[in-house]
């Protein structure tokens, strides 16, 4: 329990790097995944985790996961830089809305009324966060990127679920970060003119290392290790606290005070996600 709470705390803290760092989200995610992949590789070698032996189809899925991870984190940091940490975290938390309607199609499962109710509550929370439909409004634009981040994370979660039992989680985390970094390097190698003019300030490199090592590789390792001891449903409920940790940290470290609309929307989304997690846990508990 301590490890998973620490992991979720670190995940929530990671969002603040969108404000700490002066570089654009493209460079932030490239640095984050690059240093995380190196750290996970070293950890895997010391822990004797098997990193090789995947077949060709498995590597196709791992490449897809890396691309989704890169898109998810890039839009996530875009949301935070355009608006605020609170808006980025709260709108990203909309991913259960997408999972609810995509999961039955992915796994040929029945769409349940409780899941629809949860999705509608999450949607209501999103409407509270978004002030209007004017994309020139920074909060609206940030919410758009945050929702896009939630969508890509939902697809990533579904792809992960399809293959989670067959692969070692540390190996999956390593390859996801590795292929995300390689995917983000492609524009640098093939189309340098497409890279944003705002490059990397040398002063940002230590922060990128900390983001990759502590708030990505270490956080993922703690989260994965905790799943060996606690139920997945319990983990999903605790993971719902990520926006709470992030908003509190942003208040104290960045002096960001979220609006009442953002707080209200976040409360609705977080409560809906936690209640849904409890319902699944109760349903799956042996009698």
N, C-alpha and C positions, 0 to 999 in steps of 0.2 A: 504493500500500500504506500509506503514511503517513497519507493522508487517511482511508482506511477504518478504520484502527486508531484514529485520533483520533475519528472519528465514533462508533465503538462504545464508546470510553472515555467520551465525552460522554453517550451513551445510558445507560451504566451509572451515571454520576454523577447523572443526572436523578432516579433513584429516591431519592436521599438527600434531595431536597427535600420528600419526604413527611414527613420528620422535622424539617427545617429550618424549614418553614412551620407556623404555628399554626392556619391556616384549614383547613376541611374539604376533602376531595378534590374536591367539586363546584366550589368556588371556585378551587382550585388548577388544575384542568383548564381552567376557563373563562379564567383569566388566561393560562395557558400557550398555549392555542390562539389567543387574541385577539392577544397580542403576537407570536406566531409568524407569524400571517397578515399582520400589518402589515409585518413584516420581509421576508417572502417576496415581498410585493407590491412593496416598494421594490427588492429585488434583481432581480425580474423586469423592472421598468421600466428599470433600468440595464443589464441584460444583454440587453435586447430580446427577452425571452421572450414568446411569444404567450399571452395569458391569456384571450382572447375568441374567439368563433367556434364554440363547442361547440353541438351541436344539443340538442333537448329531451331525448332519451333519454340523452345523455351527462350532462346535468345531473342527471338522476334518479339515475344511478350515483354521481355525485360527492356528492350529498346523502346517499345511503346510506353511502358511505365516511366522510363526516363524522360521521354518527350512530354508526357502528361505532367510529371513532377515539375519540369522546367516551366511549362505554361502556367501551372498552378501557382508556383512561387513568384513568377514574374508579375502576374496580374495581382497577386496578393500585395506585393510591395508597391505596385503602381497605385492600388487603392489607398494605401497608407500615406504615400507621398503626396497624392493629389488631395486627399481630405485629412483624415486623422487616424490614429491607431484604433480608436473605438469604432469608427465606421468600417474600417477594413476588417477588423476581427468579427464584428457583429454580422456584417453581410456575408463574409466567408462562412459563417456558421449556418448559412442557409442550405448547405449541402444535403442535409437530410430530405429537403423538399425534392431534390433531383433523384436521390437514391430511392425514395418511396415509389416513384413512378417508373424508374428505369430498371430496378432490381427484378420485378416480375417478368419483364421482357428478357432480361439477361439469363435468368435461371428458371423460367417457365413456372413461376410461383403465382399464387393468387393475391390480388390486391385487396388488402383488408381494410375494413371501415376505420379501425383505430389508426392505421397508417395514413389514411386520407385525412382524418381529423388532425393528426400531427402536422401533415404537410400544409393544411390550410392555416393552422396556427403560425407556422413558420412564415408563410406568405403574408399573413397579417402583420407579423413583426417587421418584415421587409418594407411593407407599405408605410409603417410608422417611421422607419429610418429615412426613407427617401422623401425629401421635402416637396419636390415637384418633378415633372418629367423633362425639365429643361437641362439638357446635357452640358450647358455652359456653367451650370451651378456645380461648384467643386464637390459638394457633398453628393449630389446626384451622380456625377462622373465617378467619384470614389466608390459609391455604392454599386455602380455598374461593373467596375473592375472587380469589386469584392464578390459580387454574385457570379461573375465569370470564373473567379478563383474557386468558388464553391462548386460550380458545375464541373470543372476539370478535376477537382479533388474527388467528387462523387464518382466520376468515371474511373479514376485511378483506384478508388476503394473497391469498386466492383471487379476490376481486372485483378486486383490483389486477392480478392476473395476467391476468385476462380482458380488461383494457383497457390494459395497460401499453404495448403497442406502438403504440397509436393516439394517445396523449396525451404531451405534454411532462411529464417527471417533476416539474419545478419547479412547473408549473401545477397538477398533481395535488396536490402537497404544499400549495400555497397554498389550493386549494379545500377540501381535506380539513380543514385547520385552520380555515378560514373557516366552513364549514358546521357543524363541531363546535362552534365558539364560538356560532353562531346557535342551534343546537339546545339548548345549555346555557342560553342567555339566555331561552328560551321560558318556563320556569317563573317567572323574574323578572318577565316582562312580563304573563303571563296568570294565574298562580297564585302571587302573592307569599307566601301563607301556607304553601306547600309548601317554600319555601326553608329550609334548616336555620337554627336561631337563631344559630349561630356564624357570624358574617359575616366580613368582611375587615378585618383589622387594617392600618392605614396603613403600619405598619412592614414588612409583608409585600410591599408593592407593588414595591420595588426587586428583591427576590428573584424575584418573579413575572416581572418584565421580563427578568432574567438567564436564568431558566428558559426563557422563550419565545424570546428572541433567540439566546442562545448554545447552550443544551442542546436546543433543538428546531429552530429554523430553520437555524442554522449546521450543526448535526449532520446534519440531513437533506440539506442542500446538499452537504456533504463526502461523504456516503454515495452520493448520486446521481452526483456527479462521478467518484467512484472506479469506478463501474460501467462508465464509458466506457473504462476501461483494463484492468480485470481481469475474470475470468470470474464469472458469477453464483454458481457453485458455490463458488468461493473466498470470495466475499463472505459466503455463508451459513455457511461454516465459521468465519470470523473473527467474524461476528455472534454465534456461540455463546459467545464470550468475554465478552459483556455481563454475565452474572451474576458472573463471576470478578472483573472490574473493580469492579463494584458492591459485592461482599462485602468486597474488600480495602479499598476506600475507606471503607466503613461501619466497618470495624475501626479504622482510624486516625483518622477524623474524628468518629465517633459512639461509639467504644468498644463497638460491638456485636460480641459474640463468638458466632458461630453454634454451635448444638449439633452433636454428632457425627452425629446422625441427619440434620440439615439438610445438613451437608457431604457425607455419604455419598450422600444422595438427589440433591443437586446434581451430584456427581461422575458419578453414573450417567447423569443426564439430559444433561449437557453432553457426556460422552464419546459417548453414543449419537448425539447430534445431529451432532457433529464427524465421527464415523466414517461416518455416513450421507452427509454432505456430500462426504467424500473418495471414497466409492464412486460417487456420481453423477458426480463430476468425472472419475474414471478411466474410467467408462463412456462419457462424452461426449467424451473426448479423442481426437483423430484418430489413427489408427494409422500 
